[in-house]
Amino acid sequence: MNYKIRFIGISAIGIMLLAGCNNKTQKENKNQTSEEIKENSILVSPVEHSKAFPGATLKISDIQTTETSSPDSVLFKVNYGIENFTLTEATEDHNTHHLANSHDGQHIHFILDNSPYTALYKPAHDVKLKKGTEHYLLSFLSRSYHESIKESGAFVLKRFKITEDGKFQELELPKTPMLFYSRPKGEYTGNDTKAVLLDFYILNTELSKDGNKVKAEINGESFMLDNWQPYKIEGLPLGENRIKLTLVDASGNALMGENTSIERTVVLKK
């Protein structure tokens, strides 16, 4: 972790006073400075004891494309089916009160082409897409405080093409490791700035101490995450914060392929 050393100007009188201090006082001052630096550093730690949703299932029941007023695009509509999970319900566990929480309750994260997600509180969504383009769509169930449900049936990934004549064409999914960014996202204010959720979705790989990992670069500081679980970031300064997530191998080298590295900027305000 990178620590910043601050230099403080001291007057001549201050120097004389410091010279008269005993060793005990110098030690106490040194410890105090160390604690101050530690408090201003970025910390990344696991989020524990989230409410489990065994059997939670998300499926895509229907995909439709319809013509729009623009001749080069279509309206792409997805309808979902959900089991053992309730949209708009507040997630009841202690993390609800410690992380930014949606007052509209549980939802679906709709992530198109690894762009910032759209939160869906109804099991349907539409978006305008250009003809002749290829896309990835990851959808997964989310707790009200935006932590993804990581049950095996709680997500759907689609790779597809909108053909030149405006039709939906499903494409084969790659078998290479992929990483999709979820949180943090957007702006945080007040108490929500104290602990910010870091959450992502990985596919076609596992994370381990001796294998692949996710490298999180936060304002220039690097953290190696060797377990697929949610984390919380503490110590972020007010203003813009840059977060980059990259899939790396056991030696720390970035993995090649589609959807392996994503960068975002989030803003913290008073």
N, C-alpha and C positions, 0 to 999 in steps of 0.2 A: 504494500500500500504506500502511496506517495504522501509524504508529510511536508508541509510548507513551514519554513523557518521565518519568523518575523523578527526584524531588527527594530528596536525601540530606541530613540534618541534619549540620552541621559545627560542632564545638566551637570556642571562641575560640582555643584552642591550634592547632587544625587550620587556622584562617584565617591565623594568623601563619606557620605552616609553608608554606602554599600561597603566601603573599605572597613568600616567599624563593625560590620555585622559578624556574628560568630558563625561557625560552621553549621550549626543546627538550623539557623535562619536561612542560610544559603541553600541548604538541602530542601527545606520546606518550599522556598521560592521555586527551586528547580522542579519539584514535584508538581507544584501548582501549574507551572507553564506546560508541563507534559500533559496534564489532564485537560488543559484548555485546548491544546492541539488535538488531542484525542476526540474531544467533543465536537470539533469542527471537521472531522474526517467523515468520509462516506462509509457507512457500514451496510453490508448485505448479509442477511440471515434468513433461514427458512421460516416460512409461515406454518405454524403447527395447529393441529386439532381443528381443521376445517370440517364442517358438517359433511358427512358422506352421503352419497346418493346411489346406493347399489341398484343396479338394474336400470338406471336412467338411460333412455334411448332416444336418439334423434335420427329421423329418416327423412329423405326427400321423397314426397309422395307424387310430385308432379312438377314439371318444368314446361313453361310456355313461352313462345316468342310471338309478338304481334307487331305489325307495322306501326310506325309513328309518322308524324308530319314531315320528318326528315327522311329523305330517300336513302341515306347511307347508314341508317341505324334502326334498331328494333328495341322494343320494350321486353326485357328479359325478366320473367316472373317465376319465383320459386315458392312452392307450397310445401310445408313441413308436416310431418307426423311425429308426435311426442308421446312417450310412455314413461310412467314413474317419475314424473317431474312436472311442476306446475309453473307456468309463466306468470309473472307479475306478483308472485308470492315473495314476501320478505324472507331471506334466509336467516334462520334463528340459530346463531352461535356467536361466540365472543368476538370473532373477527368482524362481524357486522358493525361493531362499535369502534374498531381500531383502524379500519381502512375506509377509503372513500366508498360510499354506499349509495346505490341508486334507490331513490324513494319510489320508483316505479316497479321495483322488485326484480325477480329472476328473469332472465332473458336469453336470447340466442346471440352469439357473436357471429356476425356475417362479415367474413374477411375475403375481399375480392382482390386477387393479385398482390397479396401481402401489403395492401394499403391499410390505413387505420380502419378499424372495424366499425360497422353500424350495429347498434344495439336494437334487437327486435323484440318487442313485447307482444307481438301477435305472430302466429306461425305462417307468415307469408311476407314476401318482400319483392319489390320490382326495382329495376335499375335500367337505365338506357345504355345500350352497348352498340358499338359500331359493327357493321357487317365486315366479314373478312378478318376478324381478330380472334386470337386465342387467349384463354384465361384459366386461372386457377380460382376455385371457390372453396374455402374452408368454412364450415359452419360447426359450431359446438355450443353445448349448453353451458350457461354461466350462472354462478351464484349471484345474489343481488349486489355483492361488493366486487363483482367483476372477475372473480377467480374461476377459471375454467373447470368443468367437470371432466376428469380424466378417465372415466370409465370407458371400456373398449367400444361400447356402442353409442357413446354420447357425442360423437362427431361424424361428419360426412365430408369427404374431400372429393371434389369433382375437377377434372381437367377437361376443357371443352373448347369448341370452336363455334363462333357464329358465322355461318357460311355466307358467301356473297349474295345468296338469295334470302338471307335472314332466318335460316333454320338452325336449331340447336343440334350440334353434333358432338357426342361424347368421345373423348380421346383416352388412350391408354395412360394410366398413371405411371410415372417413373418409379423404379424400385430403389433409387438412391436416397440417402438421408436428406430430410428436409426439415426446415425450421420456420415456424410462422410466429410473428410477433403479435402480442395482444396488449399487455399493459407494461408500463404506464402510458397514458394517452391524454393529450389535451392540456387543460389547465387545472391546477389544484390551488385551493385557497384555505386560509384558516387552519384548523386542526388537521385537515386532510394532508397538509404538507409535512407533518411530523413523520409519518410512515407511509411510503408509497409502494403499492403492489407491483412487483415484477413477475410477469407471467407470460408463458409462451407455450406453443404446441410443437412437439417433435413427432416425426413420422419416419418409419423405415430404419430406425436406429434406437439404441439404448444408450444412456449416459452412465459412466462408471469412472472410478478413480484410475483404472488402468486402460480405459478405452476412450471413446468419443466424449467430448464435453461441450458445453456452451460457454464461450468466452463473452463476458459482459464488460463492455468498456463504458464507464460512466464518468463523464467529464475528464477523460484522460486516465483514470484509474482502472486497472484491469482486475477482474474477478473470474476465477474458473469455477463453473458450476457443474458438478459431476453427478447430480441427481435430478431427475425430472420431477419437480415439485414447485409450488409457488414460493417466492421469496419476497422479503420486504426491504426497501431501501430507506435508510435513515441518514440524516445529515446533509441532504441536498440543500444547496443555497437557494435563496429567492432569485427569481429571474429564469433565464433559459438554461436548460440542462440537456446535454446530448447523451443519448444512450444507443449503443450499438451492440447487437447480438450476433455472434458468429459461431457456426458449428466448426469445431476443430477436432483433430485426431489426438491420439495419445501423446504425441510429441508437441502438440500445440499449433500444428499447421492447419490453416483453413481448408475445409473440405470444398471441393469443387462441385458444381452442379446448380440446378435451379433451386431457388428458395433456401439458401444456406447462410445469408448474411443480410441483416436489415438494420437501418439506422433511423432513429426518431429524435425529435426535439420536443420536450415538454416544458411547461412554464409553471413556476410556483410563485404565488402572490400572497400578500398579507391577508 
